[in-house]
């Protein structure tokens, strides 16, 4: 990218940059700028970007022996006074993102001694991100490996897996999300795909233990969501007790059910849930647990093709299958990836097409039949393309500026 | 050890080795939970063990210095059970075994300047991509927008002011939307116009000779365009030219992802606002989010325009939604047209009022 237009002279730019950074250190919420200033990160470059209203970073390349993903490096653009560089590692986070304090102390030691003392506690890929300098890159990889984790998860490869906390700290978990998180990592085919970026685009696997979907499996290239068959289980005795004590309002529970599957007989004090209508919304369960619990017959719903970034805009996951265990779906993951790659060779799938784009191109029914050979058990809901952005002409821009300024006016006294 | 050993990744498995002792001991044995004000939750195990978790808000883009992180570790060792947990949305949770200690942890981290909150009908977190901290394609800086929003919305996080239901906000610096754009309120930076390009340097992204184009080669910068708004053609002098067809462009920035010499005019950039998305199957189920306001100016460092618009959306939702309704659930019930009316949003080409239809997630199956 070129320098911003009307860029002020360096001394003015730097002064403005410092003013903006100082401003961002004020206010009641903890400031990222305050944290940056405690480290050896090039805070000045960040400030110049804010003053210029353009990202100050351009692409660079740092080679780390036998580490092909998870290393990201930048040079400051030539218009940034004084220049600078930025390098960071994406490090595999711990399962469930639990951090034992003795282990985390080792991470801070590595960050302080081999890095620049700056950590992004969880990146958007789910990684733990450590900033460093090129001189210490080789040493830092080995240090991280010596404490049981590693660098990886960028580029057109399988990205860091994501699982909700599952049975480790949640009573709603319907299967062991963390176990399957580990099993996927152990699978040699998956491990190879983490190392070598050769896919059309990134591939994400997400696992949620219950329909509340804390891991957002609905947006994964492949997502696993714990469910049960039929109605939730009701412990009527406990439920009545909770009603009598005033802890639960049965009418409210009835009203909150999205499918009207619950009825409460006031006279007999009986609660009934119609399993055929239950949408697994978790509304009754999360209000009345453990008097209402998920049903005993547990399954895992597998969805495919969800993502934000992709050729045809963001997509919600489509139904693939309902299984008893994640390993039933392991081969589908591999088959989906292999077919995606074959279709790239054939020229059907292009670089930067996600699985969802691939399914759009070959058709959902054909995907089920020809790629994974799975009978159709659900019906995907269609939605319009999910996008952000607009190409405005001067008149439209003026219209929105005016619209916004009226809201600013309305809120001025409160800001 | 040979360096090729690095090809065998060290992965954090088996997972049980990575759990704090009390968590490991109670794996799969949790039977109940209780809330103790906002930001403190108690998990009760059938073994009688209890874990109290204190949820702490972190700086934008979840950036901390090692000095600050060590202070949290000290608190977790002194008052906790030697365990910290990060959430997917960047909150830092400290685990302990009694309510008394949990409240002491709350007090200590607040003294450090870090707020405790989340869970229930509050703002759970604002998720921000890295933007100007490291990204080469960012249009706007998400962390500084996040900082300003958090400064104004802190009482919604701590629970001093409650909301109809859970609220999440995502802030992304460009339409790649690494901060996500599928939650309750999403702000996504974009050019506000068709991209520009450096006429000389763009050659680095194009084939040298027009012959390649004649032979059917489509350079990636044109190929990635979802609307065929980038035309590449051979010039009479044998070189290659590029046109951006403004009428077809949707400002998605995909060309910018593959060619560093695609550019934009920063004075026209702004944020798009998308609302109503959620992942959870509660209420009306998982939902996508839709662009309702195509452009709001984004001017650092105070971003007053963005703050005012977000506050108005929250106010309109707070005033009109029923208890338990997230923004998407509420709009799903009253209709997008009604939302536009309450917000006085003019509908146009870039923000058609989409009425959500059908159900997503596990509701697409017959279970």
Interface residues (C-beta under 8 A of the other chain):
Chain A: X1 X2 X4 X5 X19 X20 X23 X24 X27 X28 X29 X30 X31 X32 X33 X34 X35 X36 X38 X39 X46 X49 X50 X51 X52 X53 X54 X55 X56 X57 X58 X59 X65 X66 X67 X72 X74 X86 X88 X92 X93 X94 X95 X96 X97 X98 X99 X100 X101 X102 X103 X104 X105 X108 X111 X112 X117 X118 X119 X120 X121 X122 X123 X124 X126 X141 X142 X144 X145 X148 X149 X150 X152 X162 X164 X165 X167 X168 X169 X170 X171 X173 X176 X178 X179 X181 X182 X185 X186 X191 X194 X195 X211 X212 X213 X214 X215 X216 X217 X218 X219 X225 X227 X228 X229 X256 X258 X279 X280 X281 X282 X283 X286 X289 X290 X299 X301 X303 X308 X309 X311 X312 X313 X314 X316 X317 X318 X319 X322 X350 X351 X352 X377 X378 X379 X380 X381 X382 X383 X384 X386 X387 X388 X389 X390 X391 X392 X396 X397 X399 X400 X401 X403 X404 X405 X407 X408 X410 X411 X412 X414 X415
Chain B: X1 X3 X4 X5 X6 X7 X8 X9 X10 X11 X12 X13 X14 X15 X18 X19 X20 X23 X27 X28 X30 X31 X32 X33 X43 X51 X53 X57 X58 X59 X60 X61 X62 X63 X64 X65 X66 X67 X68 X69 X70 X73 X76 X77 X80 X82 X83 X84 X85 X86 X87 X88 X90 X92 X113 X114 X115 X127 X129 X130 X131 X132 X133 X134 X135 X136 X137 X138 X139 X140 X141 X143 X144 X147 X148 X150 X151 X152 X154 X172 X173 X175 X176 X177 X178 X179 X180 X181 X182 X186 X188 X190 X191 X192 X193 X194 X198 X201 X220 X223 X224 X226 X246 X249 X250 X251 X252 X253 X254 X257 X258 X260 X261 X262 X263 X265 X266 X267 X268 X269 X270 X272 X274 X279 X280 X281 X282 X283 X284 X285 X286 X288 X289 X290 X291 X293 X294 X295 X296 X297 X299 X300 X301 X302 X304 X305 X307 X308 X309 X311 X312 X324 X344 X345 X346 X348 X350 X354 X356 X357 X358 X359 X360 X361 X362 X363 X364 X365 X366 X367
